[in-house]
Every structure is written in C-alpha cells, then in structure tokens.
Amino acid sequence: MITYREIDESFLNEYDRIPMLIHVKSIFSVEKIDNGLGGFLLKETPVKEYIKDLGVYELATNYSQSFDISNWAFFMAFDNEIPIGAVTIASKTKDVEVLDGRDDMSVLWDIRVDDRYKQQGVGTELFKMAVEWSKSNGMKQMKIECQNINVPACKFYHKHGAILGKVDEYAYYKDAEIKDEIQFIWYLDL
C-alpha cells in the first residue's frame, strides 16, 4: 500500500536513497526560426538511449549546509514504509537565485520516483502535494527547472498545467559535462 506524508530532516538519508534516474531516449532540440527573431520550435528528437543519474547532483542531506531550509517542505511516498518517491519545495530563502527574490513563488526543487513505481501516479500525487503546500503557504506561482534531455519530465509538467516560460541554451555552458543541455524553466500559476 502506497502512503504519502510530509517529512522532516530526519528522513533525508532515506530520501537520498531513492534513485533519480532519467532514461534518455529522446531530447527536445531547439530549432530557431530566423535566428530566433521568428521564434523557435521544440522538436522531440530520438537519441541513442542512455541513463543519467540526477541523484549525483542532488543530495537532500546537503541542503541545510548550503541554505536555510526553514521555509522548505519535503514529502515522501512509501510502499509499506519503503521510500519510493519524494519531492522538495523551496520558498522564501535568501541566496536561492532561482526564486528571483520573490516571496510569492515556490520552486519545485526536486522530485523523484523509483523506476519500479513510475507510471503509477506516484509522481502526480507528490506534485499535487507540492502544489497544495505552495498554495496553502501563500504562493502565487511555482517555478520548475528541467533540461531538454528529460523529455518525460517536460511532458509531465506540461500535462499538469505548467507553461514553458524560458529556454536557455547557455545555462550550463561553464560545466563541460552538461554544457550541451538546454535549461527549460516551467511556471505553474497557483
């Protein structure tokens, strides 16, 4: 039986054990029309399949070392007390650039579901919890960062009403490992 609940920092070790794998089979490539003046077109393009582990970039146990997480919320999904999914929402935190200095916006900082539980509604339920928490804490908008290599996540956010508000081909330019990835910023009005 799958259950969901808000958690505190004492669960973050368990949180980090939930895999955060992307099975990349296609990407969204950006086709510029008239060098961008005519807009752009996103095209889903097949690629040689590979797996990217985003868990190496995101360790919930390290959040409090870098940020004041007193205005953050954490939710987890459990299958008979075994952690299978989690979500983090950040808000009202000084020095978190992605919040743009806004007190009326939350950020979906992290969402993950164990591969064995994908396509079973776990991510949707965690996303709904993040949205409800944001609304109940006075947020007007939720911001979500994603990359063009994570087509399933892009389709998930779109399906749940988020609007693609920013495409940044140079967001990761200084990081040789991911410099070819394109940053997508999604916004969900609450």
Secondary structure by P-SEA (a helix, b strand, c coil): cbbbbbbcccaaaaaaaccccccccccbbbbbccccccbbbbbbccccbbbbcccccccccccccccccccbbbbbbbcccccccbbbbbccccccccccccccbbbcccccccccccccaaaaaaaaaaaaaaaaacccbbbbbbcccaaaaaaaaaaaccccccccccccccccccccbbbbbbbbcc
